[in-house]
Amino acid sequence: MDLNKKFTPETWPEHPERATLEGKNKFVGFWLFLGGETILFATLFATYMALKNKGPSGFGFSTQELYQLPLVFVMTLLLLTSSLTSVYAMHHMKNYNFKKMQLWLAITAILGLCFLGLEVYEFNHYVHEGFTFGNSAFSSSFFTLVGTHGFHVAVGLVWITLLIFRNAKRGLNLYNASKYYTFSLYWHFIDVVWVFIFTVVYLMGVIG
């Protein structure tokens, strides 16, 4: 099958991301990759849970006072909304509407960038309060878990930016449809991980 073949909305496959053997291989391979990522984050969560009750050595106040729940709530809304906009993007991809797909992907990237900016602000606040990576085993587990997620968001932002600009003139075809779709899977995955971080780290940390 010609991967660069021009289509119309009527002739575009129902599942373009798996319309070719290469697309199917990417789909399966990416699910295996996400399986490995799940193990990584499960390990980080387990480490954090094991150390959170130890308390930061030499730290003057509790996590109830430390965590900025309103800020984290805004961050959560940004990331969950970006997941929704990526769904809209994939909807337009499956309907062979390249311009609208690109638009919703750009909105997804902007929301993700806002989230990352707020996370940097949050980390900067903690450091100024004296809660640093080397402060204790607890602080190390916190920054490793949340920072690893932030790194994944940054990788996703680079990925989506490259997709948008590299394919701006190429349009939508069976070759890049699977790339857009795997990005969408990745973005949903890091959103789900953040929901767990919001619950396990922040909500449980504030509730006590």
N, C-alpha and C positions, 0 to 999 in steps of 0.2 A: 504494500500500500504506500502511495506517495504521501510522505509526512507533510510536505509543503503544499499539498493540493488545496485549491481554493474551494470553499464551501459556501452554502447559503444556510439560513436558519432551518430550512426544510430538509436539507441533505446532511446537516451536521449530526453525527451520531448521538444517541441518547446518553451514552457514557463515554465521552471522548477521551477521558483520562485512561481508560482501559481498552481503547479501540484497537491498539496495536500490541504486539508481543512485548516491545520495549516498555510500553506504558504499564502492562501487567506486571512485568518484572520489577519496575520501579515501585509499583504499589505494594507488592509482596515484600520487597527488600526494605521498604521504608517502615512497614509494620514491624519487621524484625529489629530495625534500628530503634523504634519507639519502645520495644520490649526491653532493650538494653538500657535505655534512658529511664524507664520505669524502675528498674533495679537500682540504678544510680541514685535516684531521688528517694527511693524507699530506704536505702542505706543512710542517706543524709538525715531523713526524718527520724529514723531509729536512733541515730547518734544524738540528735537534738533532744529527743524525748528522754534519753538516758541521762543527759547532762543538765536539763533545764531546772531541775529541782535543787541542783547543787548551789545555784546562785553565783553571781559574778564576784569572785574574790576581791575584797577591798572596794567594792562598789557601794556608793552611798545610799541608793534607793532601789526600790523593787521594779519589776517589769510593769507593774500596774501604773507606776509613775513614769516609766521610761517610754513605753510604746505610745505613739501618737495615733490612736485609733481613728479619729476623723480623717487624718491625712491618708491612712491606709485604706479607709473606706472609699475615698475618692479614687485612689489608685486602682482599687478593685473594680469600681464602676467603669473606669477608662478601659481596663483590660477586657472586661466582659463585653463592653460595647464594641471593642475592636474585633472580638470573636464574632459578634453578630454581623458587623460590616464585611467580614471575610466570607460569611455565609452568603450575603447578598452578591459578593463578587463571584462566588462559585455558581450561584444561580444564573447570573448573566453569562458566565463562561459556558454553561450547559445550553444556554439559549443562543449562543454564538453572537453575543453583543460585546464586542471587544472594548469599545470606548467606555461603556458603563462598568465593565469588569475592572478596567484600569482605574477608573474613578474611585470605586469602592475599595480597591487595594490601596490607593493613595491615602484614603481616609483611614484605613486600617493602620498604615504606617505612621500617620500623624498621631493617632491615639496611642500607639505603642511607644512612640518617641516621648510623648507627654508622660506616660507611665514611667519610663526609664528616667526622665528628668526628675520626677518626684522621688524616685527611689534614691537617686544620687543625693538629693536634698535631705532625705531622711537619714541616710548613712552619715552625711556631714554633720547633722544635728547630734547624732549619737556620739560621734567622735569628739565633738566640742563638749559634750556632757561627761566625757571620760570613759565612755563605753566603747572600747576599741577591740580590734581583732585579738590582740595579745593580752587583753585584760584578764581573761580567765578561759577555762575550757568551755564554759557556757557561751561566752561571747564569741569564741572561735567557731563553735557549732552554729550559732545564729548567723554570723556573717558568711560562713561557708554555704549554708543552705540557701539563704535568701540571695546571696551574691551569685551562686551558681545559677539560680533561676534568672537573675538579672542578666547574666552572661548569655543565657539562652535567648532572652528577649532581644539582646543586641545582635546576636547571630541572625535571628529572624528578621530584624530590621534591615540588615545588610542584604539578606537573601531577597526580601521583597523589593528593595530598591533596585537591585540588579535585574530582577525579573521585569519590573516596570520599564526601566530605561533600555535594556537590551532588546526588548520585544516591541518597543514603541512603534517602530517602522515595519516590523515583520508581520504584525497582526497575529491573529489566533490561528493555530494549526494543530495537527495531531502530535507534533513533536513537542511543543511547549505546553499543551493542555495538561499533560501529566505532571509537569513541573509546577504549574500553578496549583494543581490539586494536592500534591505532596506538601507544598508550603502550607496550604490550608490545614491539612492534618497536623502538621508540626505546630501551627499557631494555636489550634484548639488544644493540643496536648499541653503547651506551656500555660494556657489559661486554666486548664483543669488542675495543674500542679499549683498554680497560684491560689485557687480556691482552698486547697488543702493547707497551704501556707497561711492564708488569712485565718483559717479556722484553728489550726493546731498551734501556730506561733502567736498570732496576735490576739484572737478572741480568748483562747485558753490562758494566754499570758496576762490579759487584763482581768479576766474573771478570777484567776488564781488557782 
